[in-house]
């Protein structure tokens, strides 16, 4: 009877979450509430609320709230703190307009390239590089539509080709600054196999091995696919809106050079440290948050020199702390996902899944778990347009399920994370597709027709490569 209750409760819980994702509703409170309900169901089945090591409040009805409070403490002291720091740094870069300088410096040389289809892979890869500075796919698309789009049209590119490239620019660039990478690296570091793993190690030792070849392949696929689509459509040179041009940033060469580097400084520090470690064996440990804080201090110094006003410089730093607050929803989503998974554990579902995964060990079917999770990710992303919500909710589950299946956790985390970011551009209801479609006055499905082949090929390639390298 308890197994029947477990499966009914689990199916209903997952169904509610899936419906919320498809309807593009904020699921944080839903995950919290469903997690609490599952904790009570588990208690009714004989499982202590919060697990064996949980210290009860003495009042059963308050214990789930203490579980949430404890999880917030644990998350904010680890992955949550890093995410808050990165959110603050990104906001400060926007405040001092360093992000605008970076975009201007990197995009201006594109205007000199007159070959239409040579621009296709170049702009795609450049857009992915810019996603290090502007991590939001929607915001990056808006910036590129205002800067690169008119130049692409001036070069003779069709508006659908230009739109298809811009809609796919924020995908899977390997970065230790990504909140999804921070979350999974923190989870992996808790295990014996990956003890001490940093986000930088995770990204450059595992993520980059898959994402960089995938990006290169997608750039090539873009070239041939857009050319094929233009030929099939009989596209002629698009009309150019000369009112939109690359924003001119005032300032001398030194200012433009320094401020173009500032948004990328944390990742440059992390890449440099990683390279020094590998080449010399030196024991240098610079974490993501240390790199971001150091870069923040350098940026303050630069602003002080530029403005020659201590008051103005210090007033501007307020944006850093507001940016930290703006990143709190990501932390809350991480906690909400953990509470939801804790509820699933309490009713016994996780144990049942682990037992099922254990049965696959040594059967040569280790690819089944990552394949199922990628398929689930694809379904949710295509229907909801959300590329990372499911990933964050699944982070606490990846380690136990992978261990039970007898496969490396990275064989699960990397395909699932990359699939969500890739397939977002294939969903006609995703924000980035709708923004691009509205800007170029095309239907979302027309944009998806230009993005689908490169992104789907990229997804298949990265999954196969992940299985070859990690299983």
C-alpha positions in Angstrom: 0.0 0.0 0.0 2.8 2.4 0.9 4.3 1.9 -2.6 1.0 2.8 -4.2 0.8 6.0 -2.1 4.5 6.8 -3.0 3.9 6.5 -6.8 0.6 8.4 -6.7 2.1 11.2 -4.7 5.2 11.3 -6.9 3.3 11.4 -10.2 1.0 14.1 -8.9 3.9 16.2 -7.7 5.9 15.9 -10.9 2.8 16.5 -13.0 2.1 19.8 -11.1 5.8 21.0 -11.7 5.7 20.0 -15.4 2.4 21.9 -15.9 3.9 25.0 -14.1 6.9 24.9 -16.3 4.9 24.5 -19.5 2.7 27.4 -18.5 5.9 29.5 -17.9 4.8 30.2 -14.3 7.3 30.9 -11.5 7.7 27.5 -9.9 9.7 28.4 -6.8 6.8 28.6 -4.4 5.2 25.6 -6.0 8.4 23.5 -5.4 8.4 24.7 -1.8 4.8 23.8 -1.2 4.9 20.4 -3.0 8.1 19.6 -1.1 6.4 20.3 2.2 3.4 18.2 1.3 5.6 15.3 0.3 7.5 15.7 3.6 4.2 15.2 5.4 3.3 12.3 3.2 6.6 10.7 4.0 6.0 11.3 7.7 2.7 9.5 7.4 4.6 6.6 5.8 7.0 6.5 8.7 9.9 8.7 7.4 11.2 11.4 9.8 10.7 14.9 8.3 14.1 16.2 7.2 15.8 12.8 7.5 17.4 11.0 10.4 19.9 13.7 11.2 17.4 16.5 11.3 16.9 18.3 14.6 13.2 18.8 15.1 11.6 21.9 16.4 9.4 19.8 18.6 6.3 20.8 16.6 5.6 18.6 13.6 3.9 21.3 11.6 6.9 23.7 11.9 9.6 21.2 11.0 9.2 21.6 7.2 9.9 25.3 7.6 13.0 24.5 9.6 14.1 22.2 6.7 13.7 25.2 4.3 15.6 27.5 6.6 18.4 25.0 7.1 18.7 24.5 3.3 18.8 28.3 2.7 21.7 28.5 5.2 23.6 25.6 3.5 23.0 27.0 0.0 23.9 30.6 0.7 27.1 29.6 2.4 28.2 27.7 -0.8 26.8 27.9 -4.3 24.3 30.7 -3.4 27.1 33.0 -2.2 29.0 32.6 -5.5 25.8 33.3 -7.5 25.1 36.4 -5.5 28.6 37.7 -6.0 28.5 37.1 -9.8 25.1 38.8 -10.0 26.5 41.8 -8.2 29.5 42.1 -10.4 27.4 41.8 -13.6 25.1 44.6 -12.3 28.1 46.8 -11.5 29.6 46.3 -15.0 26.2 47.5 -16.4 26.2 50.4 -14.1 29.6 51.7 -15.2 28.8 50.8 -18.8 31.8 48.5 -19.1 29.5 45.9 -20.7 28.6 48.4 -23.5 32.3 49.0 -24.1 33.0 45.3 -24.4 30.1 44.8 -26.9 31.2 47.8 -28.9 34.9 46.8 -29.1 34.1 43.2 -30.0 31.4 43.9 -32.6 32.8 46.9 -34.5 35.4 44.8 -36.5 32.4 42.8 -37.9 31.4 45.9 -40.0 34.6 45.4 -42.1 33.6 41.9 -43.2 31.6 42.0 -46.4 31.3 38.3 -47.2 27.7 37.4 -46.2 28.1 33.7 -45.2 31.5 34.1 -43.7 29.8 36.4 -41.2 27.4 33.6 -40.1 29.8 31.4 -38.1 31.8 34.5 -37.0 28.7 36.2 -35.5 27.5 33.0 -33.9 30.8 32.4 -32.1 31.2 36.1 -31.2 27.7 36.1 -29.8 28.5 33.1 -27.6 31.6 34.9 -26.4 29.5 38.0 -25.6 27.3 35.7 -23.5 30.1 35.7 -20.9 29.4 39.4 -20.5 25.6 39.4 -21.0 24.5 35.9 -19.7 20.7 36.5 -20.3 19.8 35.2 -23.8 17.0 37.7 -24.1 19.2 40.7 -23.1 22.0 39.6 -25.4 19.5 39.2 -28.3 18.3 42.8 -27.7 21.8 44.1 -27.7 22.8 42.3 -30.9 19.6 43.3 -32.7 20.5 47.0 -32.0 24.2 46.6 -32.9 25.1 43.7 -35.2 21.7 43.2 -36.9 21.9 46.3 -39.1 25.5 45.6 -40.1 24.6 42.0 -41.1 21.8 43.4 -43.3 24.2 46.0 -44.8 26.5 43.1 -45.8 23.6 41.6 -47.8 22.5 39.0 -45.2 18.8 38.0 -45.2 16.9 39.1 -42.2 15.9 35.5 -41.3 19.6 34.4 -41.5 20.6 37.3 -39.2 17.6 36.6 -36.9 18.4 32.8 -36.7 22.0 33.5 -35.7 21.1 36.1 -33.1 18.5 33.8 -31.5 21.2 31.1 -30.9 24.0 33.2 -29.5 23.5 32.5 -25.8 24.0 28.8 -25.7 26.8 26.7 -24.1 30.0 28.7 -23.9 32.1 27.2 -21.1 32.3 29.6 -18.2 32.9 29.3 -14.5 30.6 32.3 -14.1 27.5 30.4 -15.1 25.1 29.8 -12.2 24.2 26.4 -13.5 27.9 25.4 -13.5 28.4 26.8 -10.0 25.4 24.8 -8.8 26.5 21.4 -10.1 30.2 21.9 -9.2 29.2 22.6 -5.7 27.1 19.5 -5.6 29.8 17.4 -7.1 32.4 18.7 -4.6 30.3 17.1 -1.8 31.1 13.6 -3.2 34.2 11.5 -2.4 35.1 11.1 -6.1 35.0 14.9 -6.9 35.9 16.2 -3.4 37.5 19.6 -3.7 36.3 20.2 -7.2 36.0 23.9 -8.1 33.7 25.4 -10.7 36.8 26.3 -12.7 37.9 22.6 -12.7 34.4 21.4 -13.6 34.1 23.8 -16.6 37.6 23.4 -18.1 38.1 19.7 -17.3 34.7 18.5 -18.3 32.3 21.1 -19.7 34.7 22.6 -22.2 35.6 19.2 -23.6 32.1 18.9 -24.9 30.9 22.5 -25.3 33.8 23.8 -27.4 33.7 21.1 -30.1 29.9 21.4 -30.1 30.1 25.2 -30.6 32.5 24.8 -33.5 30.3 22.2 -35.2 27.1 24.4 -34.7 29.0 27.3 -36.3 29.7 25.2 -39.4 26.1 23.8 -39.5 24.8 27.4 -39.3 26.9 28.3 -42.3 25.5 25.5 -44.5 21.9 25.6 -43.1 21.4 29.3 -43.5 22.8 29.2 -47.0 20.5 26.3 -47.9 17.5 28.1 -46.4 18.2 31.4 -48.2 18.6 29.5 -51.5 15.4 27.6 -50.9 13.5 30.8 -50.0 15.0 32.7 -52.9 16.0 35.5 -50.5 17.2 38.8 -51.9 19.2 41.4 -50.1 17.3 42.7 -47.1 16.4 46.3 -46.6 18.7 48.1 -44.1 17.5 50.2 -41.3 20.3 52.8 -41.2 19.0 54.3 -38.0 20.5 51.5 -36.0 24.2 51.4 -35.8 26.8 50.2 -33.4 26.8 52.4 -30.3 29.7 54.8 -30.2 31.4 54.7 -26.8 33.1 58.0 -25.8 36.6 57.7 -24.5 40.2 57.2 -25.5 42.0 53.9 -26.5 43.1 53.3 -22.9 39.6 53.7 -21.5 38.1 51.4 -24.2 40.8 48.8 -23.7 40.5 48.7 -19.9 36.7 48.8 -19.7 36.4 46.2 -22.5 38.5 43.8 -20.3 36.7 44.5 -17.0 33.6 42.4 -17.6 35.8 39.5 -18.7 38.4 40.0 -16.0 37.0 37.3 -13.6 37.0 34.6 -16.2 40.5 35.7 -17.5 41.8 35.4 -14.0 40.3 31.9 -13.6 41.6 30.7 -17.0 45.1 32.1 -16.2 45.1 30.4 -12.8 44.0 27.1 -14.3 46.7 27.3 -17.0 49.4 28.1 -14.5 48.3 25.2 -12.3 48.4 22.8 -15.3 51.7 24.0 -16.7 53.7 24.5 -13.4 51.9 22.4 -10.9 51.8 25.5 -8.6 49.3 25.4 -5.7 47.2 28.4 -6.6 43.6 28.3 -5.5 41.5 31.3 -6.8 37.8 30.6 -6.5 35.1 32.2 -8.6 34.0 34.5 -5.8 37.6 35.6 -5.1 38.1 36.3 -8.8 34.9 38.3 -8.9 35.7 40.3 -5.8 39.2 41.1 -6.9 37.8 42.2 -10.3 35.3 44.4 -8.4 38.1 46.1 -6.5 40.0 46.7 -9.8 36.8 48.1 -11.4 36.3 50.5 -8.4 39.9 51.7 -8.8 39.4 52.3 -12.5 36.2 54.2 -11.9 37.9 56.3 -9.2 40.7 57.3 -11.7 38.2 58.0 -14.4 35.7 60.1 -12.5 38.2 61.6 -10.0 35.3 61.7 -7.5 35.3 59.4 -4.5 31.7 60.1 -3.7 30.5 59.3 -7.3 32.6 56.2 -7.4 31.3 54.9 -4.1 27.7 55.7 -4.9 28.0 53.6 -8.0 29.0 50.6 -6.0 25.5 50.4 -4.7 24.6 48.7 -7.9 26.8 45.7 -6.9 24.7 45.0 -3.9 21.4 45.6 -5.7 22.7 43.1 -8.3 23.3 40.6 -5.5 19.7 41.0 -4.5 18.6 40.5 -8.1 20.3 37.1 -8.1 18.4 35.9 -5.1 15.7 34.3 -7.2 18.3 31.9 -8.6 19.4 30.9 -5.1 15.7 30.5 -4.1 15.2 28.2 -7.1 18.1 26.1 -6.0 16.7 25.8 -2.5 13.2 25.1 -3.8 14.5 22.3 -6.0 16.4 20.8 -3.0 13.2 20.9 -0.8 11.2 19.2 -3.6 13.8 16.5 -3.9 13.9 16.1 -0.1 10.2 15.5 -0.3 10.6 12.9 -3.0 13.2 11.2 -0.8 10.9 11.2 2.2 8.2 9.2 0.3 10.8 6.7 -0.9 10.8 7.6 -4.6 14.6 8.4 -4.8 15.4 5.0 -3.2 13.2 3.3 -5.7 14.8 5.1 -8.6 18.3 4.3 -7.2 17.4 0.6 -7.0 16.2 0.7 -10.6 19.4 2.5 -11.7 21.5 -0.1 -9.7 19.9 -2.8 -11.8 21.5 -1.3 -14.9 25.1 -1.5 -13.6 27.2 -3.7 -15.8 24.5 -4.1 -18.4 26.0 -1.7 -20.9 22.9 0.5 -20.5 24.5 3.3 -18.6 23.5 5.8 -21.3 19.8 5.3 -20.5 19.7 7.7 -17.4 21.3 10.7 -19.2 19.3 10.0 -22.3 16.0 10.0 -20.3 17.0 13.2 -18.6 18.0 14.9 -21.8 14.7 13.8 -23.4 12.8 15.2 -20.4 14.7 18.4 -20.6 14.0 18.7 -24.4 10.3 18.2 -23.8 10.0 20.8 -21.0 12.2 23.3 -22.9 10.3 23.0 -26.2 6.9 23.4 -24.4 7.9 26.0 -21.9 10.8 27.9 -23.4 12.7 27.6 -20.1 16.2 26.3 -20.6 17.5 26.0 -17.0 14.6 25.8 -14.6 14.4 22.0 -14.8 18.2 21.7 -14.5 18.3 23.6 -11.3 15.4 21.5 -9.9 17.3 18.3 -10.8 20.7 19.3 -9.4 20.2 17.5 -6.1 19.1 14.3 -7.9 22.0 14.0 -10.3 24.6 12.6 -7.9 22.5 9.9 -6.2 21.0 8.7 -9.5 24.3 8.6 -11.3 26.0 6.8 -8.5 23.2 4.2 -8.4 23.5 3.7 -12.2 27.2 3.3 -11.8 28.1 6.1 -14.2 30.1 9.4 -13.7 27.9 12.3 -12.6 29.3 14.5 -15.4 27.8 12.0 -17.9 24.5 13.2 -16.5 25.0 16.9 -15.6 26.7 18.0 -18.7 24.3 16.6 -21.3 21.3 17.7 -19.3 22.6 21.2 -18.7 23.8 21.7 -22.3 20.6 20.3 -23.8 18.5 22.9 -21.9 20.6 25.8 -23.1 20.8 24.6 -26.7 17.1 23.7 -27.2 15.8 27.0 -25.8 16.4 28.5 -29.3 14.2 25.8 -30.8 11.1 26.6 -28.7 8.7 29.1 -30.4 7.5 30.2 -26.9 11.0 31.0 -25.5 11.6 34.7 -24.7 14.6 35.0 -27.0 12.8 33.6 -30.0 9.8 35.8 -29.5 12.0 38.9 -29.0 13.9 38.2 -32.2 10.7 37.4 -34.1 9.0 40.6 -33.0 12.1 42.7 -33.9 12.5 41.4 -37.4 8.7 41.2 -38.0 8.6 37.4 -38.6 6.6 34.6 -37.1 8.4 32.7 -34.2 8.1 29.4 -36.3 10.1 31.1 -39.1 12.8 31.9 -36.6 12.7 28.3 -35.2 13.0 26.9 -38.8 16.4 28.7 -39.0 17.6 27.7 -35.5 16.3 24.1 -35.3 18.8 22.2 -37.4 22.0 23.8 -35.9 20.7 23.4 -32.3 19.3 19.8 -32.7 22.5 18.7 -34.5 24.5 20.3 -31.7 22.4 18.5 -29.0 22.8 15.1 -30.6 26.6 15.7 -31.1 27.2 16.8 -27.5 25.2 13.9 -26.1 27.1 11.3 -28.2 30.5 13.0 -27.4 29.5 13.1 -23.7 28.8 9.4 -23.7 32.0 8.6 -25.5 34.2 10.6 -23.2 32.6 10.1 -19.8 30.9 6.6 -19.8 
